[in-house]
Each structure stands twice: as structure tokens, then as C-alpha cells.
């Protein structure tokens, strides 16, 4: 059975892309042809996935956008569709879970057994025993929040811990003590390229999920140069809204494909 890290490395090499397409479906932004369809969320995301898959190396559905519209069943369908029709492209469930052990066990089952995601994002604020249950699922990826792209991330992530910011301590723990399964990676925002470089120095070749290059305005060149590994990979560079809402009309799939291709090419120009 292949594991998350192997699948990811294979996808990077095969697709020659570091682009992760984020799936944040908001029905109010859908084109008219999908209006009032009970399966609109699935259809919108399926169409986006099929259009952008030639340019992506992974997909990242954000669970809140499905749950808020009672569309968890459509999320299950979507992940099954990706696995069946685009095998080898890992699906990262963006859930940012963070709770005590027994509850974390249930969240892990949700992510890996119900949704069949290849990896899930988790919040390390409650420490290792809140992350450990995810590691029990063999071959599954666990992506730990480290240095997030939002402005308020600094409120806690920059607190001094023994002479260095907390996010660096999280990176060190993830790379050394917590990575029992060998399937850990970290979230580091594209809005802070200097910190991407510091984290890369701490964690070696561990994969980094890097949000923030599209609507949030992160600098692609600075991001790639700070975060790439020696072989020019090591990053899941995520863009969501800038790709999936690139077009407003019924040609939205073509517009998304074009935006994905341009983003992949822009990333590759600096690898």
C-alpha cells in the first residue's frame, strides 16, 4: 500500500506541478446553470477538478464549505470521484482539527474512513496526544499548522519560547518527536517567505502545504525559492478562489483550467 508521502512524491514527478487546487465551494458564486440543483456543490467541484487535474498535483477540499450547506455526502462523492478518475493525485481534507485523544480518534475516522482523504490538516495547540490518533491510520498524511498565512497568526505563533518563536518549536517537534509515522507535513503561509525558508531549514525535506499565493497575494517567486527542496519539489502550493472563481459564467471550467495552468507555469518558472 502506498503512503501519503510516496503518493505525493510520485505526483510531483509525474505531473511536474506543485499546484494544489483548493476547493472552497460557495453556491452564491456558482454560474446560473447550477442554480437550485440539489447536487450543485458536487457538480461545481467535480467540473473544477476535471478541468484543473492536468495542471495539479493535489486537491484540498475545505470541509466547512461543504458542512455549512449540509453537503457532507457531496464531499464524500467528490473525494471518491477524484480517486476514481484522477488516481495518484492526493486529496488533503482541510479541517484543521485539534482536540483531545478520544475526540481526535473520531475526527481521524471521519477524515480517513468516512471521507477517505489521503491527508488531513490538524491544529497542534493541544499537543502531541491530540495528533497521535491520526498517526495510527497507516499511510495517511497529517499536516500540522505551523506558520499560517492569516494576519492574526502572529498573535500566538510569534510568542517567545526559549528564545525563538513558537512556530519554530512546532516545526522542530513535528520533524523530530512527532513524526512517528513518517507521514507528517506542515502548513506555512506564502505570505511569509522568510519564515518558509527558516522552517525548511528546520525540517529538511518534509513537505510544506503553502496557502496564500492567490487571493491572499503571496509572492510566487519568493515562495518557491524559500520552500523548494534540492530536487525542486517539497511544496503543495495552494490556490483556491483565484482558480475556482476565475470565471463567472457557464465557461467557468475553462477559466479555472486556464488559471490553474498559468499558476502551475508561474510556479515552475522559479523551481
C-alpha positions as CSV (number, residue, x, y, z in Angstrom):
1,X,0.0,0.0,0.0
2,X,1.4,3.3,-1.0
3,X,1.5,6.1,1.7
4,X,0.8,9.8,1.5
5,X,4.4,10.9,1.2
6,X,5.1,8.4,-1.6
7,X,2.0,9.3,-3.4
8,X,2.9,13.0,-3.1
9,X,6.5,12.4,-4.4
10,X,5.1,10.4,-7.3
11,X,2.5,13.1,-8.2
12,X,5.2,15.8,-8.2
13,X,7.4,13.9,-10.5
14,X,4.6,12.7,-12.8
15,X,2.7,15.9,-13.1
16,X,5.7,18.3,-13.0
17,X,3.4,20.5,-10.9
18,X,3.5,21.8,-7.3
19,X,0.0,23.2,-7.6
20,X,-2.6,22.2,-5.0
21,X,-6.1,23.3,-6.1
22,X,-8.3,24.3,-3.1
23,X,-12.0,23.5,-3.3
24,X,-14.0,26.1,-1.3
25,X,-17.5,25.9,-2.9
26,X,-19.7,28.9,-2.2
27,X,-23.1,28.4,-4.0
28,X,-23.8,32.1,-4.2
29,X,-20.8,32.3,-6.6
30,X,-21.8,29.4,-8.9
31,X,-22.8,30.1,-12.5
32,X,-26.5,30.2,-13.4
33,X,-26.6,26.7,-14.9
34,X,-26.0,25.2,-11.5
35,X,-28.6,27.3,-9.6
36,X,-31.1,25.4,-7.5
37,X,-29.6,22.0,-8.3
38,X,-29.5,19.8,-5.1
39,X,-26.1,18.4,-6.2
40,X,-24.8,21.8,-7.2
41,X,-21.8,21.7,-4.9
42,X,-20.7,18.3,-6.1
43,X,-21.2,19.2,-9.8
44,X,-19.3,22.5,-9.4
45,X,-16.4,20.9,-7.7
46,X,-16.4,17.8,-10.0
47,X,-16.2,20.1,-13.0
48,X,-13.4,22.2,-11.5
49,X,-11.5,19.0,-10.6
50,X,-11.8,17.5,-14.1
51,X,-10.8,20.8,-15.7
52,X,-7.8,21.5,-13.5
53,X,-6.4,18.0,-12.9
54,X,-4.0,18.1,-15.8
55,X,-2.2,21.0,-14.1
56,X,-2.4,20.0,-10.4
57,X,-0.6,17.6,-8.2
58,X,-3.2,17.6,-5.4
59,X,-6.6,18.8,-4.3
60,X,-7.7,20.4,-1.0
61,X,-11.4,20.5,-0.2
62,X,-12.2,22.7,2.8
63,X,-14.7,20.8,4.9
64,X,-16.5,23.9,6.3
65,X,-17.8,24.9,2.8
66,X,-19.5,21.5,2.5
67,X,-20.7,21.1,6.1
68,X,-22.3,24.6,6.2
69,X,-24.6,23.6,3.3
70,X,-25.3,20.1,4.6
71,X,-23.3,18.7,1.7
72,X,-21.0,16.3,3.5
73,X,-22.4,13.5,1.3
74,X,-21.4,15.5,-1.7
75,X,-17.9,15.8,-0.2
76,X,-17.7,12.0,0.1
77,X,-18.8,11.7,-3.5
78,X,-16.3,14.3,-4.7
79,X,-13.3,12.6,-3.0
80,X,-14.4,9.2,-4.4
81,X,-14.6,10.9,-7.9
82,X,-11.1,12.2,-7.6
83,X,-9.7,8.9,-6.5
84,X,-11.5,7.0,-9.3
85,X,-10.9,9.5,-12.1
86,X,-7.6,11.1,-11.2
87,X,-5.7,8.3,-9.4
88,X,-2.5,9.3,-7.8
89,X,-3.5,12.9,-7.1
90,X,-3.7,13.1,-3.3
91,X,-6.7,14.7,-1.5
92,X,-6.0,16.8,1.5
93,X,-9.0,17.4,3.7
94,X,-8.6,20.9,5.2
95,X,-10.4,20.6,8.5
96,X,-7.8,22.0,11.0
97,X,-9.0,19.6,13.7
98,X,-7.5,19.9,17.2
99,X,-9.0,18.1,20.2
100,X,-8.1,15.6,22.9
101,X,-7.3,12.0,22.2
102,X,-10.7,10.3,22.3
103,X,-12.3,13.0,20.2
104,X,-9.3,13.2,17.9
105,X,-9.9,9.4,17.2
106,X,-13.3,10.2,15.9
107,X,-12.1,13.1,13.8
108,X,-9.4,10.8,12.3
109,X,-12.0,8.2,11.5
110,X,-14.2,10.9,9.8
111,X,-11.3,12.1,7.7
112,X,-9.8,8.8,6.7
113,X,-12.6,6.2,6.9
114,X,-15.7,8.3,6.1
115,X,-14.2,10.7,3.5
116,X,-11.2,8.5,2.5
117,X,-8.9,11.6,2.4
118,X,-5.2,11.0,1.9
119,X,-4.2,13.6,4.5
120,X,-5.9,16.0,6.9
121,X,-4.9,19.3,8.4
122,X,-4.6,19.5,12.3
123,X,-4.0,22.1,14.9
124,X,-1.2,21.3,17.3
125,X,-2.2,23.7,20.1
126,X,-3.3,20.8,22.4
127,X,0.0,18.9,21.9
128,X,1.0,15.5,20.7
129,X,-1.8,13.4,22.2
130,X,-4.2,15.4,20.0
131,X,-2.2,14.5,16.9
132,X,-1.3,10.9,17.8
133,X,-4.7,9.3,16.8
134,X,-4.3,10.5,13.2
135,X,-0.9,8.8,13.0
136,X,-2.5,5.5,13.9
137,X,-4.0,5.4,10.4
138,X,-1.3,3.7,8.4
139,X,-0.1,5.6,5.3
140,X,-2.3,8.6,5.9
141,X,-0.8,12.2,6.0
142,X,-1.1,14.6,8.9
143,X,-0.5,18.2,8.0
144,X,0.3,20.3,11.1
145,X,-0.4,24.1,11.3
146,X,2.9,25.8,11.8
147,X,3.1,29.4,10.4
148,X,-0.3,30.3,9.0
149,X,-1.0,32.9,6.3
150,X,-3.6,34.9,8.2
151,X,-2.6,38.3,9.8
152,X,-3.6,37.1,13.3
153,X,-1.3,34.1,13.1
154,X,1.4,36.1,14.7
155,X,-0.7,36.6,17.9
156,X,0.4,33.2,19.1
157,X,2.9,31.8,16.6
158,X,5.4,34.5,17.3
159,X,5.4,34.1,21.1
160,X,8.9,33.7,22.5
161,X,9.6,30.1,23.5
162,X,13.1,29.7,24.9
163,X,14.5,32.4,22.7
164,X,12.7,31.6,19.4
165,X,9.1,31.9,18.1
166,X,6.6,29.2,18.9
167,X,6.1,28.3,15.2
168,X,9.8,27.2,15.1
169,X,9.3,25.0,18.1
170,X,6.3,23.4,16.4
171,X,8.4,22.8,13.3
172,X,11.1,21.1,15.4
173,X,8.7,18.9,17.3
174,X,7.0,17.9,14.1
175,X,10.2,17.0,12.4
176,X,11.8,15.2,15.3
177,X,9.5,13.9,18.0
178,X,6.0,13.7,16.4
179,X,6.8,12.2,13.0
180,X,6.4,8.6,14.2
181,X,4.6,7.6,11.0
182,X,6.9,9.4,8.7
183,X,3.8,11.0,7.1
184,X,3.8,14.4,8.7
185,X,4.0,17.7,6.9
186,X,3.5,21.4,7.9
187,X,1.4,24.4,6.9
188,X,3.4,27.5,6.3
189,X,1.8,30.5,4.6
190,X,3.1,32.1,1.3
191,X,2.6,35.5,2.9
192,X,5.8,34.9,5.0
193,X,8.6,33.7,2.6
194,X,11.3,34.4,5.1
195,X,9.6,32.1,7.6
196,X,9.2,29.4,4.9
197,X,13.0,29.4,4.5
198,X,13.5,29.1,8.3
199,X,11.0,26.2,8.5
200,X,12.6,24.5,5.5
201,X,16.0,24.7,7.4
202,X,14.5,23.1,10.5
203,X,12.5,20.3,8.8
204,X,14.7,19.2,5.9
205,X,12.7,17.7,3.1
206,X,9.4,17.4,4.9
207,X,6.5,18.6,2.6
208,X,5.1,22.0,3.2
209,X,1.5,22.9,2.4
210,X,1.7,26.6,1.4
211,X,-1.6,28.5,1.2
212,X,-1.8,32.2,0.3
213,X,-0.5,32.7,-3.2
214,X,-3.8,33.5,-4.9
215,X,-6.4,35.8,-3.4
216,X,-4.2,36.4,-0.3
217,X,-1.4,37.8,-2.5
218,X,1.6,35.8,-1.6
219,X,4.7,36.2,-3.9
220,X,5.2,33.1,-6.0
221,X,8.9,33.6,-6.8
222,X,9.8,34.3,-3.1
223,X,7.7,31.3,-2.0
224,X,9.2,28.8,-4.4
225,X,12.8,30.0,-3.8
226,X,12.3,29.8,0.0
227,X,10.5,26.5,0.2
228,X,11.8,24.2,-2.6
229,X,13.9,21.1,-1.7
230,X,17.1,20.2,-3.5
231,X,15.2,18.4,-6.2
232,X,12.8,21.3,-6.8
233,X,9.7,19.9,-5.1
234,X,8.7,19.7,-1.4
235,X,5.7,22.1,-1.7
236,X,2.0,21.9,-2.1
237,X,1.4,25.4,-3.2
238,X,-2.4,26.0,-2.8
239,X,-4.6,28.4,-4.7
240,X,-8.4,28.2,-4.2
241,X,-10.5,31.2,-5.0
242,X,-8.2,32.6,-7.7
243,X,-8.7,29.4,-9.7
244,X,-12.2,28.1,-8.9
245,X,-13.8,31.5,-9.4
246,X,-11.6,32.7,-12.3
247,X,-14.7,32.7,-14.4
248,X,-18.3,33.8,-13.5
249,X,-20.3,32.3,-16.4
250,X,-21.0,28.9,-17.8
251,X,-17.5,28.7,-19.1
252,X,-16.2,28.6,-15.5
253,X,-14.4,25.3,-16.1
254,X,-12.4,26.6,-19.0
255,X,-11.5,29.7,-17.0
256,X,-10.4,27.6,-14.0
257,X,-8.3,25.4,-16.3
258,X,-6.5,28.4,-17.7
259,X,-5.9,29.9,-14.3
260,X,-4.5,26.6,-13.0
261,X,-2.2,26.2,-16.0
262,X,-0.9,29.7,-15.6
263,X,-0.4,29.2,-11.9
264,X,1.5,25.9,-12.4
265,X,3.7,27.6,-15.1
266,X,4.4,30.6,-12.9
267,X,5.5,28.2,-10.1
268,X,7.6,26.1,-12.4
269,X,9.4,29.2,-13.8
270,X,11.1,29.6,-10.4
271,X,11.8,25.9,-9.5
